[in-house]
Amino acid sequence: MKRVIYAGSEFVTGDEIAATLLRLGQALAEAAEAEAVTVPTREPDGSVGEVTVLIGPASQMVARDAYDDNGELVDEGAIERMRAIQRRLHPIATVDPAASAEVDWEDEI
């Protein structure tokens, strides 16, 4: 678990969620964009809550280890939503390995 300190507040969330949030903050800063994202949190009573944070070019976040008796908080949906924003900011080209390597340029004219 990680305790994320951001904008004068803090919340506890899962390790992978916090790491993804930090990577998203970096991607948004590089693109000079901002985005509001909702992150699942572990509340003091052990329940699961959520926080919405606005992150962008000037965001300053810290994530440090936190102990929680209720176990690791995992939310693949939240992680995928943040990763989708990252992919939009930094698209990755893919190559079809089954495609033919030979091109007949004369047929293209």
C-alpha positions, 0 to 999 in steps of 0.5 A: 500500500502507498500513502499519496501526498498531494495538494495538501491532502493525502490518501492510501491506495494500492501500490500499482494504483499509486505507481500508475498515478505517478506515471500518468502525472509524468505523462500529463506534465510532458504533454502540458495537459491536465486530467481529473482522475478518480482513484480508489482509496482505503479509508481509515475504517478499512472500507474502500472509498475514492478520491478525484484528483486533478493532475497536470503539468504542475502536479507534485505528488509523493507516494510512500509506503503505508501499512494496512491491515486490510491488505492490498487495494487492487482496482484493475479498472482504475489502473486501465483508465489511467493507462488509457489516458497515457496511451492517448498522450503517448501512442505506441505503434505496433507491427504486424509480424504476419504482414508481408515484408515485400512490397510491390511499389509499382502496384501502388502507383 
